[in-house]
Amino acid sequence: MKKQTIRFFESILYPLPAMILVSLVIYIPFVLSGFYSFTEWNGIARAPKWIGTGNFISIFKGESTFFRTLIFTFKYTIFFMVFSNICALLLALTLVKKFRGANVLRGLFFIPYIMSMTIVGFIWRFIFSSGFDTLLKITGWGIFRWSWLGEANLAFFSVVIVGIWQSLGFYIVLYIAGLESMPTDVLEAAVVDGVSGFARLRWIVLPLLTPSIVTCMFMSLTNSLKIFDIILALTRGGPAGSTNSVTLGIYRNAFQNNRYGLGSAESLLFFIIVLILTQIVLRFFRVENK
């Protein structure tokens, strides 16, 4: 057998197990979800009932909570992207400096990221309830008297705070990697020329850090859009559905209310929205980098 023929079969056989696994886990369920979005099925009946665009009509008529959860998800995404990247960049600029305990602080900030998001949600649920009561007795500060999980506005900011706290270490690591890979001669030349700290940050550090900024912004966008675990453990979508995200709404429709067709239709619409949004963000950064 010729070497070209052997290489041809190798190029097919070696990636075949991975292709089969990915197809079973991702592509086939995606196609089936698209089919179920045009049906009415409770997950128990032997055959789903074909209803065409009925599920999509229900969504656009407002019979589903999809658009309300979409507004919450977009609002959460904006707050998460802005504050997680600002906080991570400021902390990275501090931790990249050589001082005693810098490596220890890097590890401490990264620990929440390796924890399960569900566990993080339960921990902070305990902090917002019992923990804040204890702090109120010690300090007497009114901020610890607020119902952080019982009022809609405070519950929203509680979810944002916990989400940022949990993922902050990951973005700090990316920013530190970008800062440490910068050419030192350029920064040293700026110091010699008398460029101030803020001007050096604005005109030298941030432009050189653009690849890391783009990566962190895109990662924070995708991570915030699929927020699910923290909300399920922290607020369960309450109070009165004010912290109900799109993914949590899809989960409830499909697996709690047994409306698999409606859940599939919502997931398909959300996929299209996320696809369009990510392309817009990537194009924006591509234009900014030119």
N, C-alpha and C positions, 0 to 999 in steps of 0.2 A: 504494500500500500504506500502511495506517495506521501511525502511529508506534508504537502499542501492539503491533502485529503484528511490526514490525521489532525492537523491543526484546525481544519474546518469543523470536524466532529468535536474536538476538544473545546472549541469556542462555543459550541452549542451545549455540550454535556455539563461542563463545569458550572456555568451559571444557571442551569436548569433547576436544581433543587431550590435555589433562592427565588427564582422566578415563580415556581409553583407555590412556595410558601407565601410570597407577597401577594400572589393572585388570590389565594384562599383567604388571606387575612384582610386585604384591602380592596382589590379590584372587583372580585365577585360580589362581596357584600355591597359595594357601591352601586353596581349594576342592579342588584336585587332591590336595594333601597329606592332606586329610580323607578323600578317597576311597581313596588308597593305604594309609592306616592300617588299612583293613579287608581288605587284600590281602597276598599273599606275592609279592614281585617282586624280582628281582635287578638290575633296571635294563637288562637285555639282552634278556630274553624279549619276544616281540611283544605278549603280552597278560598282564597280572597275574592271579594266581589268587586268587579271592575266598575268604577264610577267616573272614569275619565278625569276631567279637571276639577271634580267636585271638592277635593281637599284644598286645592289652590284658591278656588272661589271662596271657600269658607274663611281662609286666611285673609284674603283681601277685603272681605266683607266685615272683618273685625270680630268674627265669631271665635277666633283663637287669640291667645295672648301674645302672639308672635311679635307684633310690632311694638308692643309695650316692653317686652323683654329686650327687643332690639335696641330701643332707646337707652335702656339701662346699660346694656353691653357696650354701646358706643361711648356713653358718658364715662363708664369705668375705664374703657380703653384709653381715652384721652388723658384722664387723670393719671392712670398708671404709667403710660408712656412718658409723659412730661416729668413727673416727680421721681420715678424710678431712675431715669437716666440722669437727671440733675443731681440727685443724691449720690448715685453711684460714681459719677464723674468727680464730684467734689471730694468724696471719700477716697477715690483712687489717686487724685492729686496729692492728698495728704499721706496715704499709705505708701506711695512710691518713694517718698523721702526716706533717707536712712536715719532711723532713730530706734532706740531700744523698745522692743515690744511690737514693732511693725508687723513682723511675720505672725506673731500670736494674734494680733487684731485681724489680720487677713483671714486666718483660720476661723476665728470667732464669727466673722461676718458670713463666712461660707457655710457654716454648720446648718442654719435654717434651710438652705437650698437642698441639702441632701436628705432632709426630713420629708416624710410623707405629707402632702398638702392636707389630707384629711386629719392627720394628727395635729398639724399646725392649727387647723380650724378649731379643733376641740380644745387645744391648749389656750388659744386666745378667747374662746367662749367662756372658759373658766376665769380668765384674767378679767374680762369685761364685767363679769358678774361678781364672783367672790373676791377676786383680787382687788378690784377697785373699791369694794366695800371696806377692805382692810386698809387700803391707802387713805380712804376718806377719814377713817378713825384716827390714823396716825397724823395726817397733815391738815385735815379740815378743809382742803381745797374743794371748791364747788364743782370743778371739772369732773371729779370722781363720783359726783352725785348724779350726773346726767345718765339717762337711759341709753347707752350706746347701741344696744341691740333692739331697743323697744320703740325708737322713733325713726321714721323713714330716712330723714336727712342724716342723722347720726349713724344709722345702720349702713348707709352707703359709704360714708367716710371710714367706718370701721372695716368694711370689706377692702377698701382701697389701702388702708394702712397695713392690714395683715398681708395683703398681696404683695405690696412693696417690700415689707419686712422679710417675707419668705424668699423672694427672688433677688434681693439686693446683692447678695454675695456673688452671684453668677455674673452680673453686669460689672461689678467691681473688678473681677478677675479679667474680663475682656478689656476693660479700660486700662488696667495696669499693664497687661500684655502690650497694648498699643503704645503706652507711654514709655515702657522700657525698650521698645524697639526703635524709638526715635533716634536719629543721628545726633550724638552729643556735641559734635563740632558746631552744628547750627545753633544750638541753644547756648553754647559757650561764647560764640561770636556775638550773639544778641546781648549777652550780659556784658561783654567787653565794650560793645557800642553804647551801653547805657540805656538799653530798652527797659522800661519799667515792667513790673511783674504782670500787671493787667494787660498791657500792650503785647507782652511776650505771649501771654495766654491767648489773646484774641487773634493775633496775626501770625503766630508761628505754631503754637502747640495745637490749637483746634484744627487748623488746616491739615497738619500732619496726622492728626487723630481721626480724620474723616472716615477711613475704612472701619475703624472700631465703632464710631458713632453710627454709621449706617447699619452695621451688624447688630448693634444693641437696639437700635430703633426698630429694626425689622423683627428681631426676636421678641421684643416687648410687645409689639403689635400682635404677633401670632399667639403669644402666650396669654395675653389679656382677652383676646376674642374668644378663646375656648375656656374661659374661667368656669369652673364647675365644682371641684372638690372643696375648696375653701368655703364657698357659699353653702353647699350642702351641709357641711359640718358646723358652720358658724351661725347662720341665720335661717337656713332651710328656705330661703327665698323671702322671708318675712322682713319686717312686719307688713301684712296685707299685700304681699307680693311685690314690695318696693325694691327688693334686691334679687328679683328673679331674673336670671340670665337666660340667654337663648338656649344654651346647651342644657341647662336645668329644665327649661320648659319642654324641650324635645324629649328629654329623659322621662319626664312625668307623663307626657301624652302617650309615649310609646310603651313604657314599662309599668306605669302605675295605673293609668286610665285605660290601658289596652287598646289604644287608638294608633295602631302601628302605621296605618296609611297616612294619617295626619302628621304624625311624628316624622315619617319619611319625607313628606312634602315640605315640612319646615326645615329639615336638615338639608334638603336639596336647594331650597331658596337661600339658606344661610351659606351654603358652599359657594353659590354664585356670587353672593354679596362679598364674601371674604376674598374670592378670587379677583373680583374687580378692584376691591380696596387695596389689596397687596400690589397689584399691578400699578395702580395710581401712585402708591408710596414709592415703589421701586423706580418708576419713571421720574418722580419728583427728585429723588436723590441723584439719579443719573444726570438730570439736567443741572442740578446744583454743583455736581462735581466737574462739569465741563468748564 
